[in-house]
């Protein structure tokens, strides 16, 4: 009994550990060096799915702290990623509270809105409070690939949830 409880807790912390790993490892910038235009904001997909489906797995404080770690690793002004992640949390929480049943289609549409608001905040703060510059095309590629990769990761996370955590949504 105790062994299965420990294993279940490890499976429950898997998405949170993945978020911390992604924030520490600079995975998105490494993909850009390999594929030139392929950039993906995997953290936003991860946060949105788990806040929407199982909010008890990723607490808001952990997500905020992961954003601070991401800012330090990427060299952004402190707090910009955290505020961007909080926008994702806000939209995901709103959608979870207003909808009875979510589907991949409804999650995809609401994810687009969350991503747009989050990126507007992120890049406007980045342009106003740092010397870093990003081209519109780079932002567009990032949003395009993140948006179109969402259903794939939605299915993978849903499979992970049903297999290891349990099929109950929040």
C-alpha positions in Angstrom: 0.0 0.0 0.0 2.7 2.5 0.9 4.7 1.6 -2.2 1.8 2.4 -4.5 1.2 5.6 -2.6 4.7 6.8 -3.2 4.6 5.8 -6.9 1.3 7.7 -7.3 2.8 10.8 -5.7 5.8 10.5 -8.1 3.4 10.3 -11.1 1.4 13.3 -9.8 4.6 15.4 -9.5 5.7 14.4 -13.0 4.2 17.4 -14.8 5.6 19.8 -12.2 9.1 18.3 -12.4 8.9 18.6 -16.2 8.0 22.3 -15.9 11.0 22.9 -13.7 13.2 21.0 -16.0 12.0 23.0 -19.0 12.6 26.3 -17.2 16.1 25.3 -16.2 17.3 23.7 -19.5 16.5 26.3 -22.2 14.9 23.6 -24.4 13.1 26.1 -26.5 16.2 28.1 -27.5 18.1 24.8 -28.2 15.4 23.7 -30.7 15.7 27.1 -32.4 19.4 26.5 -33.0 18.8 23.1 -34.6 15.7 23.9 -36.8 16.1 27.7 -37.4 12.4 28.7 -37.4 11.0 26.0 -35.1 10.4 27.5 -31.7 7.9 26.1 -29.3 6.8 27.5 -25.9 6.3 24.1 -24.3 5.9 25.6 -20.8 2.7 27.4 -21.8 1.2 24.2 -23.2 2.2 22.3 -20.1 0.8 24.9 -17.7 -2.5 25.4 -19.6 -3.3 21.7 -19.8 -2.6 20.9 -16.2 -4.3 24.0 -14.8 -7.3 23.2 -16.9 -7.5 19.5 -16.1 -5.8 19.0 -12.7 -5.0 22.2 -11.0 -3.9 20.5 -7.8 -0.9 19.1 -9.6 0.6 22.5 -10.5 0.1 25.1 -7.8 0.2 28.7 -8.8 3.2 29.4 -6.6 5.2 26.7 -8.3 4.3 28.1 -11.7 5.3 31.6 -10.6 8.6 30.3 -9.2 9.3 28.3 -12.4 8.8 31.6 -14.3 11.4 33.3 -12.1 13.8 30.5 -12.8 13.1 30.8 -16.5 13.8 34.5 -16.4 17.2 34.0 -14.7 18.2 31.2 -17.1 17.1 33.0 -20.3 18.4 36.5 -19.2 15.0 38.2 -19.1 14.1 40.9 -16.6 12.9 39.1 -13.5 9.2 38.4 -13.4 8.2 38.7 -17.0 7.8 34.9 -17.6 6.0 34.6 -14.3 3.4 37.3 -15.3 3.0 35.6 -18.6 2.4 32.2 -16.9 -0.1 33.9 -14.6 -2.1 35.0 -17.6 -2.2 31.4 -18.8 -3.3 30.3 -15.3 -6.0 33.0 -15.3 -7.5 32.0 -18.6 -7.2 28.2 -17.7 -9.0 28.8 -14.4 -11.7 30.9 -16.0 -12.4 28.2 -18.7 -12.3 25.4 -16.1 -14.9 27.3 -13.9 -17.2 28.3 -16.8 -17.3 25.0 -18.6 -18.8 21.7 -17.6 -17.1 19.5 -20.1 -14.0 20.3 -22.1 -12.9 18.8 -25.4 -9.8 19.1 -27.4 -11.5 21.6 -29.7 -12.7 23.9 -26.9 -9.3 23.6 -25.1 -7.5 24.5 -28.4 -9.6 27.6 -29.0 -9.3 28.9 -25.4 -5.5 28.0 -25.5 -5.1 30.3 -28.5 -6.7 33.2 -26.5 -4.5 32.5 -23.5 -1.4 32.3 -25.7 -2.2 35.6 -27.4 -2.8 37.5 -24.2 0.3 35.9 -22.6 2.5 36.7 -25.5 1.2 40.3 -25.8 2.1 40.9 -22.1 5.4 39.1 -22.4 6.7 40.9 -25.5 5.4 44.3 -24.5 7.1 44.1 -21.1 10.2 42.7 -22.7 10.4 45.6 -25.2 9.7 48.2 -22.5 12.0 46.9 -19.8 14.9 45.3 -21.5 17.4 45.9 -24.4 16.5 42.5 -25.9 14.8 42.6 -29.3 12.7 40.1 -31.0 11.5 40.2 -34.6 7.8 39.9 -35.3 8.5 36.8 -37.5 10.2 35.1 -34.6 7.2 35.8 -32.4 4.9 34.6 -35.1 6.8 31.3 -35.7 6.7 30.7 -31.9 3.0 31.2 -31.7 2.3 29.2 -34.8 4.2 26.2 -33.8 3.0 26.3 -30.2 -0.6 26.6 -31.3 -0.4 23.7 -33.8 1.5 21.4 -31.4 -1.0 21.9 -28.7 -3.4 19.1 -29.8 -0.5 16.6 -29.9 0.6 17.4 -26.4 -3.0 17.6 -25.3 -3.4 14.0 -26.4 -0.1 12.9 -24.8 -0.9 14.6 -21.5 -4.4 13.2 -21.5 -2.9 9.7 -22.0 -0.5 10.3 -19.2 -3.3 11.5 -16.9 -5.5 8.5 -17.7 -2.7 6.0 -17.4 -0.8 7.2 -14.4 -2.9 9.7 -12.4 -6.5 8.8 -13.0 -9.1 9.9 -15.5 -10.9 12.3 -13.2 -10.8 15.9 -14.4 -11.0 18.7 -11.9 
